[in-house]
């Protein structure tokens, strides 16, 4: 007992000292999806990467409370909305990097240069092949039409992925039209919203409903486990003309903290993560799409077909997120 | 951990003033640690976030207040019926299987409730095996939906009844058989004796467990999220994570605190003037009521059904999932996760238990209103959603750290990211879990015991050490075991305050479930259950002997 107390006292002392060649990361991207990258980076450069994982909200509250004495150099999140918030709260700093600007397309990074997308996640339609013909599907907006009455399953509106999608639709159509559309979705629900994408996919496969909206990697993961499910991907909003801006994409990404103690190291890590050395590993581990367009996605991911992404800047999802959440509340989307 | 206790005892001599101040010397530091984070949260009320409030008030709060009300009512009823009936059976009756169920009925506590909830969702939802089988073989298209108010109440009652079971069981055990015999000799039937004597006498124990279960229900986010059942806590997180207003979230949480504080004070007030003490001779009488025939069968069946639904079935599913991912996911790091979990929960349980004992004992020696209110205030953290409390704790720590760095020339973070701070954070949240059982245990120790000891010259620390602690052994072990198991599952505080690299099994569960990988989360969840088993078995072995 006493020894343990002494041991923890020792830890108390050592926590204060820090070595030079290191970079400290606060990450909302989970450990198993970032540690292999950090290990590879350490192996290549010798720079130690120290990190803790938590949800975005607590990590930002932590950065804010620590203020200019924060040990964190880099903040990683799994959606643009939270990065936009972090930037809005003054927790990040602008980064001038030719490498990042060359590697990451303009719509996947902050116009103010405070954060950069590192992997792309497409939120698309998945349908039951036995009950729906691909020709019946067209757009996100169309899911509000009465022909989908009692045929739609959705994940809860509390998930940021849905909030970003609706934010993007607000950006495109304005609030009144989007609200009518979300109301249409809610009217078409076959059952109450699900806690996660996988549950919604399973409900479609079981025939409780015919179509749902998910991030593609959940589809990939489920099909890997149960290849015989009658599910298929549909890319919406692909035609030319108005209202066909493309598939909604979001990013997982990162920004250097405003009070970073090792800003150069943090930028170097960020550049490395955007490079061909890391992009495949970063995206493929979770069946996502690399943010760097020069890098091909994993063959399995590529087999789902190519699509036209919506090129609206993902920062818009952050800017409009609060409005999207309130809109979904008004529309009764739980 | 006797060191904080000595300070709590009143000095033998000295003036009256110092006798009145002495307990506060021990109580105030404890109260400060637990109350400051709560105050940080409540201080948000100074600056109301009108915009977020208006929105929530219009579209969220009417619904979630109703939802929370029914949830608390339903779970309260559920855990009381389950906990009390099972505790009565295993503590005072004899029937086949009793020895097993006696400890096994505590096991649901070792499973994180949201993981259990997810297992139930998987088993009973439309795409689950039962519904699929019924559809394909019997043409039954729909079952009563599990994702419903009834479903949440059922699953949470099954997850949280062990709190009531444990504390009620200790209370019934402490009564001994003679209490019932005395009631019956006064002309009451066995049933009437249970309802009019045994049950009312066990009230502090039952209520202590009930309060814990309800505070956990109110603060829960993970379980209700699985069912997408919106509660007051859901709104708190929505204000924070979706509307990006930590102030609005803190303001909502403050209301939750006031509500719980009022309930706690009313409850305490209503039993303050009654005595629940049992004479030591009556309590030490051994022997249980022997159930025979259909009564024994019924007792066995009831325990069996609850055990199966609350533990065996979800644990079976978790084990099956864990077996599936074992080869891919298990590695040497799991030993480290398990060690971290064990060490943190063990140290945490000792510390929390010691502080709770100090608090409860000070309240016993000085049952003044101020002391009573202080004790209630110190145990409020358990009713707060974990992540909100974690921030409430983190802000003053960061503030102190910044002070040290900016004005005293420290090189970097000194407090944040240390185990000491992490353990103190555990105290702010889990003091209630230890305090409840210990306090209810103290109510069963008659004041005449104190006086007898005094007349023999056994006072102060010696009285505590020689008289009270031995009498409280069962309550203290229960308190420590409950806290240990809760700490094994703790997440938000661990996430926010852990030093770099100090991942635990619970953190592992979080990493897996936050991207929806529930099967992979089963491996660390099963490990939590296995490690959590240790104190349960230890507790039961020790408490059984105390009364037989």
Interface residues (C-beta under 8 A of the other chain):
Chain A: X1 X4 X8 X9 X11 X12 X15 X16 X17 X18 X24 X30 X31 X32 X33 X50 X51 X52 X53 X54 X55 X56 X57 X58 X61 X62 X65 X66 X67 X68 X69 X71 X85 X156 X158 X160 X163 X191 X192 X193 X194 X195 X196 X197 X198 X199 X202 X203 X205 X206 X208 X218 X221 X286 X321 X322 X325 X326 X329 X330 X334
Chain B: X1 X55 X59 X60 X121 X125 X126 X127 X132 X145 X147 X225 X226 X227 X228 X230 X234 X237 X238 X240 X241 X242 X243 X244 X246 X343 X347 X350 X387 X390 X391 X394 X395 X398 X399 X401 X402 X405 X406 X410 X411 X412 X413 X414 X415 X416 X417 X418 X419 X420 X423 X492 X495 X496 X498 X499 X500 X501 X503 X507 X510 X511 X512 X514 X515 X516 X517
